[in-house]
Amino acid sequence: MGSRLSITPPGDYLLTRDVCSYGYFLLAPNRWDGVSRRLGRSLNLEDGIASLTIAQAGGKRGGKLDVRADRALSRGEREEAKRKIARMLRLDEESLAAFHRADPRWRRSGKGRLFRSPTLFEDVVKTVTSCNVTWPGTMKMNQRLCEVINPAFPTAGQLGRRRAATLRSRCGVGYRDQRLIELAKLFRSGEVEEAWFEDEARSDEEVEKKLRGLPGVGPYAAANIMMLLGRYGHLAIDTETIRHGREELGMAGTEAQVRKQLMAHYEQFGDQRFRSYWFESWLVSERRNGPAHTWTIERD
């Protein structure tokens, strides 16, 4: 018989809104069911892989989170699972009030949390696989990493032991093959530590510089990872951001000119500028495709 956990989230927490807030909820091994409104995914735990489903009682804000595992979990694994779930769902997010003060447009809806992965390593890999590629390409790469290496997502140790040719041929990561291996080795050796990046005493400048030194991490990737770390003061500008500037904000000119205009436009939101941009952009996606919690991905 599997284990069952109960987690009391913050009083404003809403699973459908706060999971379906960032594209990574659609990437393997995450499995969002838009009908039952449950999040499923496998986690790497102390004694092995466990497949979990997460639902919210009554589907209402602040309702308890009901977590069910497909196997019995030890006491240590139960605590480990809770920590990883808390990170994914940002249950300890402390800057919502600051965001809503900086940008009151989102106060009534309660938007502000951005879904992420249970580990920084997974977030970094997902970010690297989202650069210079279409979104379906990103989805396929992450799906194949889970199918070929580990259904709960490759650990740094597992990915670091793979051959570049294997990642390229079987996982379709293209030019990222050796960079992902080097990245994994840095995490595996402890040279890159999650705790260092999550230390609030570190300045944004320190964190950005460290990130820019990682294999495969350029300006866009660094800004995106900083957001995933809860540092929202930098815009991660890519082709979608440029399109948003032109189509939604009426900006014109070359890409460089639009980039400059975007930086000036979001300056007013200070250290919350990424979230202000993101929820504008997400609203546009929902207008086109329907509410994000209805987006159910069928995988091959």
Residue pairs with C-beta under 8 A, 6 or more apart in sequence:
1 72
2 68
2 69
2 70
2 71
2 72
3 68
3 69
3 71
3 72
3 73
3 78
4 66
4 67
4 68
4 69
5 66
5 67
5 68
5 69
5 73
5 78
5 81
5 82
6 64
6 65
6 66
6 67
7 64
7 65
7 67
7 82
7 85
7 86
7 91
8 64
8 65
9 56
9 62
9 63
9 64
9 65
9 89
9 91
10 62
10 91
10 93
11 61
11 62
12 61
12 62
12 96
12 110
13 56
13 61
13 62
13 89
13 91
13 113
14 56
14 60
14 61
14 110
15 37
15 39
15 54
15 55
15 56
15 59
15 63
15 65
15 89
16 37
16 56
16 59
16 293
17 109
17 110
17 111
17 113
17 293
18 89
18 90
18 113
18 115
19 25
19 32
19 39
19 89
19 115
19 293
20 32
20 115
20 291
20 292
20 293
20 295
21 111
21 113
21 114
21 115
21 282
21 292
22 114
22 115
22 116
22 278
22 282
23 135
24 30
24 115
24 116
24 117
24 123
24 126
25 32
25 39
25 115
26 32
26 139
26 295
26 297
27 126
27 138
27 139
27 142
27 143
28 139
28 142
28 143
28 145
28 146
28 147
28 153
28 299
29 41
29 42
29 146
29 151
29 152
29 153
30 39
30 40
30 41
31 39
31 40
31 41
32 38
32 39
32 40
32 293
32 295
32 296
32 297
33 39
33 40
33 296
34 293
34 294
34 295
34 296
35 296
36 55
37 55
37 56
37 59
37 293
38 53
38 54
38 55
39 53
39 54
39 55
40 51
40 52
40 53
40 54
41 51
41 52
41 152
42 49
42 50
42 51
42 52
42 151
42 152
42 153
43 49
43 50
43 52
43 81
43 84
43 118
43 152
44 150
44 152
44 153
44 155
45 73
45 77
45 80
45 81
46 74
46 76
46 77
46 80
47 74
47 77
49 150
49 151
49 152
50 69
50 70
50 71
50 73
50 77
50 81
50 152
51 69
51 70
52 67
52 68
52 69
52 70
52 81
52 85
53 67
53 68
54 65
54 66
54 67
54 85
54 89
55 65
55 66
56 63
56 64
56 65
56 66
57 63
57 64
57 65
57 66
61 110
65 85
65 89
67 81
67 85
69 81
73 81
84 118
84 119
85 91
85 118
86 92
87 116
87 117
87 118
87 119
88 115
88 116
88 117
88 118
89 113
89 115
90 113
90 114
90 115
90 116
90 230
93 112
93 113
93 230
95 112
95 230
95 232
95 272
96 110
96 112
96 113
98 271
98 272
99 106
99 112
99 232
99 272
99 275
100 106
100 107
100 112
102 269
102 270
102 271
102 272
102 276
103 269
103 272
103 275
103 276
105 279
106 112
106 275
106 279
111 279
112 275
114 227
114 228
114 275
114 278
116 123
116 228
117 123
117 126
117 153
117 228
119 194
120 194
120 197
120 198
120 225
120 228
120 229
121 155
121 156
121 184
121 187
121 194
122 153
123 225
123 228
124 183
124 187
124 214
124 217
124 225
125 145
125 153
125 154
125 159
125 180
125 183
125 184
126 138
126 142
127 217
127 221
127 224
127 225
127 228
128 176
128 179
128 180
128 183
128 216
128 217
128 221
129 138
129 141
129 142
129 145
129 173
129 176
130 138
130 224
131 216
131 218
131 220
131 221
131 238
133 141
133 174
137 172
139 297
140 172
141 171
141 172
141 173
141 176
142 153
143 299
143 300
144 170
144 171
144 172
145 153
145 154
145 159
145 171
145 173
146 152
146 153
146 154
148 166
148 170
148 171
149 158
149 159
149 162
149 171
150 158
154 162
154 184
156 184
156 185
156 187
156 188
157 184
157 188
158 184
159 180
159 181
159 183
159 184
160 181
160 184
160 185
160 187
160 188
162 181
164 177
164 178
164 181
165 177
167 173
167 176
167 177
167 180
167 181
168 174
168 177
173 180
176 216
178 215
179 215
179 216
180 215
180 216
182 215
183 192
183 214
183 215
183 216
186 192
186 214
186 215
192 214
196 202
196 210
197 207
197 210
197 211
197 229
198 229
198 230
204 226
204 231
204 233
204 234
207 226
207 229
207 231
208 222
208 223
208 226
208 234
211 217
211 221
211 222
211 225
211 226
212 218
212 219
212 222
217 225
219 237
220 236
220 237
220 238
221 236
222 234
223 234
223 235
223 236
223 237
223 274
224 236
226 232
226 233
226 234
226 274
227 234
227 236
227 274
227 275
227 278
231 271
232 271
232 272
232 273
232 274
232 275
233 270
233 271
233 272
233 273
233 274
234 273
234 274
235 241
235 262
235 263
235 266
235 273
235 274
235 277
236 274
237 259
237 262
240 281
241 262
241 277
241 281
242 255
242 258
242 259
242 262
244 277
244 280
244 281
244 284
245 251
245 258
245 259
245 261
245 262
245 265
246 252
246 258
248 280
248 281
248 284
249 261
249 262
249 265
251 257
251 258
251 261
251 262
251 265
252 258
253 261
262 277
266 273
266 276
266 277
267 273
269 275
269 276
282 292
285 292
286 292
289 295
